[in-house]
Amino acid sequence: MSLPDTDVERELLHTRRVRYEGYKRADGLWDIEAHLTDVKNHDFHLKTGVRRAGQPVHSMWLRLTIDPHFNIVDAAASSGVVPYPGGCESIAPAYRALIGLNLLKDFRRKSRELLGGVRGCTHLTEMLAGMPTAAIQSFAGEAKEERDDGAKPFQLDQCHALETSTETVRRWYPKWYRKEKTA
C-alpha cells in the first residue's frame, strides 16, 4: 500500500536512498552494510563545482562486523562521492570507535555521543540508526523465535502491533498474551 495521491502538481527535486544489507560470513561473524546516495534531478551548484542532474552528491558506505551477540568487532566507512572532496572522506577512520559497542544495548545514544556533530559525518552517522534493526532482520530465521529457555520472543513489546495485550499477540503468540497493557 502506498501513500495517497496528492491533488497538487509537484516536481521531484531530490532522491535519497539508504540501503542496508546483511551478510552471514564463513567465519561465524556477520557484516551489516549500509549505502546512502543523494541525487538531484536538476543541476546542483556547490562551492566545489556543479553536479549535473542525476549525478550523486553523496555516495557513502558503512560496514559493521558483528558477532552472534550483536557486538561490533570491526567497523569501516567509505565516502566515494562527497560535496567537499578532500574534507569529507577524512573522517572515515573515526568510525572504528564503534568497535566494542553492542547493537542492542543503547547503541543509538552511544554512537551519537562518539560520532555526532563534528566528531563524525552527518550522513554516515545517520546510517548508524538503522543498523540495529538491519542486524535483527539479518538474523531472523537463524534462531528459533520461541527459545528453549522459555524467554519471551525479543520482538514482543517492541512495537504497538506486538504489545502483549494486542489481538495480534493473542492470535500468534498466545502463550505471551496479557489482557492488560504492559507498562
Phi, psi and omega per residue, in radians:
M1 nan 2.274 -3.132
S2 -1.791 -3.140 3.079
L3 -1.213 2.691 3.077
P4 -1.149 2.624 3.080
D5 -1.119 2.653 3.058
T6 -1.735 2.728 3.122
D7 -1.607 -0.046 -3.060
V8 -1.869 2.321 3.082
E9 -1.121 2.480 3.137
R10 -2.583 2.841 -3.093
E11 -2.192 2.238 3.088
L12 -1.234 2.193 -3.133
L13 -1.965 -0.514 -2.986
H14 -2.572 2.447 3.053
T15 -2.256 2.148 3.006
R16 -1.952 2.271 3.066
R17 -2.142 2.319 3.025
V18 -2.201 2.154 -3.113
R19 -2.105 2.358 3.070
Y20 -2.020 2.419 3.087
E21 -2.375 2.440 3.120
G22 -2.008 2.307 -3.114
Y23 -2.129 2.263 3.000
K24 -1.535 2.169 -3.072
R25 -1.658 2.748 -3.136
A26 -1.164 -0.353 -3.119
D27 -1.586 0.143 3.115
G28 1.595 -0.102 3.090
L29 -1.658 3.057 -3.121
W30 -2.274 2.461 2.990
D31 -1.887 2.200 3.028
I32 -1.958 2.063 -3.070
E33 -2.039 2.521 3.080
A34 -2.239 2.523 3.099
H35 -2.376 2.222 -3.134
L36 -2.046 2.328 2.998
T37 -2.282 2.503 2.994
D38 -2.136 2.239 -3.131
V39 -2.337 2.345 3.056
K40 -1.705 2.599 3.104
N41 -1.637 0.222 3.120
H42 -2.532 2.817 3.052
D43 -1.037 2.352 -3.036
F44 -2.128 2.092 -3.089
H45 -1.578 2.094 3.062
L46 -1.987 2.854 3.047
K47 -1.030 -0.495 -3.081
T48 -1.604 0.019 3.123
G49 2.351 -3.127 -3.101
V50 -1.678 2.303 2.951
R51 -1.727 2.129 -3.135
R52 -1.213 2.664 3.105
A53 -0.887 2.315 3.117
G54 1.578 -0.277 3.075
Q55 -1.481 2.425 -3.129
P56 -1.173 2.522 2.979
V57 -1.572 -0.625 3.078
H58 -2.281 2.476 2.908
S59 -2.597 1.842 -2.975
M60 -2.341 2.572 -3.114
W61 -2.214 2.665 3.071
L62 -2.509 2.332 3.076
R63 -2.262 2.250 2.988
L64 -1.989 2.239 3.038
T65 -1.752 2.195 -3.052
I66 -2.215 2.751 3.052
D67 -1.607 3.085 -3.098
P68 -1.122 -0.173 3.097
H69 -1.763 0.201 3.091
F70 1.282 0.309 3.052
N71 -1.424 2.351 3.134
I72 -1.408 2.116 3.138
V73 -1.879 -0.239 3.059
D74 -2.773 2.709 3.139
A75 -2.603 2.456 3.104
A76 -2.519 2.509 3.084
A77 -2.284 2.631 3.128
S78 -2.625 2.399 3.114
S79 -2.113 1.770 -3.093
G80 -1.406 -0.701 3.113
V81 -2.266 2.213 -3.094
V82 -2.448 2.775 3.123
P83 -1.334 -0.396 -3.093
Y84 -2.215 1.339 -3.122
P85 -0.964 2.431 -3.118
G86 1.589 -0.268 3.118
G87 -1.970 -0.935 -3.055
C88 -1.046 -0.744 -3.016
E89 -1.187 -0.398 -3.016
S90 -1.186 -0.248 -3.095
I91 -1.478 -0.220 -3.050
A92 -0.860 -0.771 -3.127
P93 -1.074 -0.419 -3.140
A94 -1.059 -0.446 -3.078
Y95 -1.261 -0.159 3.017
R96 -1.191 -0.273 3.086
A97 -1.098 -0.261 3.133
L98 -1.304 -0.319 -3.131
I99 -1.024 2.286 -3.121
G100 1.785 -0.360 3.081
L101 -1.322 2.801 3.081
N102 -1.983 2.301 -3.087
L103 -1.126 -0.359 -3.078
L104 -1.810 -0.021 -3.071
K105 -2.075 1.449 3.064
D106 1.049 0.567 -3.055
F107 -1.070 -0.782 -3.056
R108 -1.082 -0.765 3.120
R109 -1.145 -0.826 -3.104
K110 -1.121 -0.677 3.141
S111 -1.196 -0.622 3.072
R112 -1.144 -0.686 3.109
E113 -1.099 -0.703 -3.118
L114 -1.309 -0.653 -2.919
L115 -2.273 0.172 3.125
G116 -1.295 2.781 3.091
G117 1.042 -2.380 -3.066
V118 -1.333 -0.091 3.092
R119 -1.359 -0.146 -3.126
G120 -2.672 -2.942 3.069
C121 -1.773 2.282 -3.133
T122 -0.901 -0.791 -3.035
H123 -1.266 -0.765 3.092
L124 -1.100 -0.760 -3.118
T125 -1.147 -0.648 3.068
E126 -1.039 -0.666 -3.133
M127 -1.142 -0.451 -3.141
L128 -1.057 -0.574 -3.080
A129 -1.034 -0.545 -3.122
G130 -1.532 -0.116 -3.070
M131 -1.115 -0.745 -3.141
P132 -1.036 -0.812 -3.113
T133 -1.244 -0.568 3.063
A134 -1.114 -0.686 3.105
A135 -1.155 -0.780 3.126
I136 -1.056 -0.765 3.119
Q137 -1.132 -0.609 3.114
S138 -1.157 -0.626 3.140
F139 -1.363 -0.333 -3.080
A140 -0.973 2.295 -3.123
G141 1.583 -0.236 3.106
E142 -1.457 -0.436 3.134
A143 -2.260 2.692 3.119
K144 -1.176 2.478 3.080
E145 -1.129 -0.817 3.135
E146 -1.668 1.857 -3.059
R147 -1.305 2.696 -3.137
D148 -1.162 -0.413 -3.114
D149 -1.409 0.029 3.091
G150 1.417 0.075 -3.142
A151 -1.223 2.577 3.126
K152 -1.081 2.391 3.064
P153 -0.932 2.377 -2.998
F154 -1.023 -0.512 -3.040
Q155 -1.359 -0.280 -3.135
L156 -1.239 2.431 -3.082
D157 1.151 0.445 3.089
Q158 -1.905 -0.194 3.056
C159 -2.676 2.935 -3.028
H160 -1.089 -0.658 -3.107
A161 -1.201 -0.512 -3.086
L162 -1.880 0.366 2.976
E163 -1.135 2.408 -2.993
T164 -1.144 -0.127 3.084
S165 -1.683 0.083 -3.043
T166 -1.574 2.826 3.065
E167 -1.087 -0.596 3.121
T168 -1.033 -0.814 3.140
V169 -1.209 -0.692 3.119
R170 -1.008 -0.693 -3.089
R171 -1.334 -0.803 -2.980
W172 -1.755 -0.383 3.132
Y173 -2.334 1.021 -3.003
P174 -0.987 -0.548 3.119
K175 -1.034 -0.521 -3.034
W176 -1.802 0.010 -3.113
Y177 -1.184 2.351 3.055
R178 -2.254 2.348 -3.132
K179 -1.176 -0.537 -3.103
E180 -1.600 2.539 3.070
K181 -1.125 2.527 3.091
T182 -1.329 2.446 -3.132
A183 -1.214 nan nan
